[in-house]
């Protein structure tokens, strides 16, 4: 049971890290797109 608890905690941390990374990537992409749009007009 102890091992599965550790595994569950690790999975939670992984999911959080993944979500944070996805958020960062999306924000960067949105900012980049916004910059591109403003440059073009």
C-alpha atoms as an extended CHARMM CRD file, in Angstrom:
* protein
*
        41  EXT
         1         1  UNK       CA              0.0000000000        0.0000000000        0.0000000000  PROA      1               0.0000000000
         2         2  UNK       CA              2.8960000000        2.3240000000        0.7600000000  PROA      2               0.0000000000
         3         3  UNK       CA              4.3270000000        1.8270000000       -2.7180000000  PROA      3               0.0000000000
         4         4  UNK       CA              1.0130000000        2.5510000000       -4.4380000000  PROA      4               0.0000000000
         5         5  UNK       CA              0.6710000000        5.7180000000       -2.3590000000  PROA      5               0.0000000000
         6         6  UNK       CA              4.1110000000        6.8540000000       -3.4950000000  PROA      6               0.0000000000
         7         7  UNK       CA              3.1560000000        6.0500000000       -7.0630000000  PROA      7               0.0000000000
         8         8  UNK       CA             -0.0890000000        8.0150000000       -6.7500000000  PROA      8               0.0000000000
         9         9  UNK       CA              1.7820000000       11.0290000000       -5.3770000000  PROA      9               0.0000000000
        10        10  UNK       CA              4.3290000000       10.8090000000       -8.1700000000  PROA      10              0.0000000000
        11        11  UNK       CA              1.5550000000       10.6430000000      -10.7570000000  PROA      11              0.0000000000
        12        12  UNK       CA             -0.1030000000       13.7190000000       -9.2590000000  PROA      12              0.0000000000
        13        13  UNK       CA              3.1890000000       15.6260000000       -9.3720000000  PROA      13              0.0000000000
        14        14  UNK       CA              3.7590000000       14.5120000000      -12.9470000000  PROA      14              0.0000000000
        15        15  UNK       CA              0.2830000000       15.6350000000      -13.9850000000  PROA      15              0.0000000000
        16        16  UNK       CA              0.7660000000       19.0180000000      -12.3230000000  PROA      16              0.0000000000
        17        17  UNK       CA              4.1520000000       19.4850000000      -14.0180000000  PROA      17              0.0000000000
        18        18  UNK       CA              2.6740000000       18.4460000000      -17.3500000000  PROA      18              0.0000000000
        19        19  UNK       CA             -0.2730000000       20.8240000000      -16.9930000000  PROA      19              0.0000000000
        20        20  UNK       CA              2.0480000000       23.6810000000      -16.0170000000  PROA      20              0.0000000000
        21        21  UNK       CA              4.2450000000       22.9530000000      -19.0310000000  PROA      21              0.0000000000
        22        22  UNK       CA              1.2330000000       22.8540000000      -21.3540000000  PROA      22              0.0000000000
        23        23  UNK       CA             -0.0260000000       26.1480000000      -19.8960000000  PROA      23              0.0000000000
        24        24  UNK       CA              3.3860000000       27.7530000000      -20.4450000000  PROA      24              0.0000000000
        25        25  UNK       CA              3.5880000000       26.4780000000      -24.0010000000  PROA      25              0.0000000000
        26        26  UNK       CA              0.0720000000       27.6780000000      -24.8120000000  PROA      26              0.0000000000
        27        27  UNK       CA              0.7030000000       31.0910000000      -23.2690000000  PROA      27              0.0000000000
        28        28  UNK       CA              3.9360000000       31.4260000000      -25.2200000000  PROA      28              0.0000000000
        29        29  UNK       CA              2.1910000000       30.4020000000      -28.4310000000  PROA      29              0.0000000000
        30        30  UNK       CA             -0.6770000000       32.8410000000      -27.8020000000  PROA      30              0.0000000000
        31        31  UNK       CA              1.7540000000       35.6680000000      -27.0460000000  PROA      31              0.0000000000
        32        32  UNK       CA              3.7470000000       34.8340000000      -30.1600000000  PROA      32              0.0000000000
        33        33  UNK       CA              0.6120000000       34.7410000000      -32.2940000000  PROA      33              0.0000000000
        34        34  UNK       CA             -0.5190000000       38.0450000000      -30.8200000000  PROA      34              0.0000000000
        35        35  UNK       CA              2.8330000000       39.6110000000      -31.6050000000  PROA      35              0.0000000000
        36        36  UNK       CA              2.7000000000       38.2190000000      -35.1210000000  PROA      36              0.0000000000
        37        37  UNK       CA             -0.8000000000       39.5820000000      -35.6550000000  PROA      37              0.0000000000
        38        38  UNK       CA              0.1380000000       43.0670000000      -34.4370000000  PROA      38              0.0000000000
        39        39  UNK       CA              3.2750000000       43.1070000000      -36.5870000000  PROA      39              0.0000000000
        40        40  UNK       CA              1.3250000000       42.1300000000      -39.6790000000  PROA      40              0.0000000000
        41        41  UNK       CA             -1.2960000000       44.8540000000      -39.3780000000  PROA      41              0.0000000000
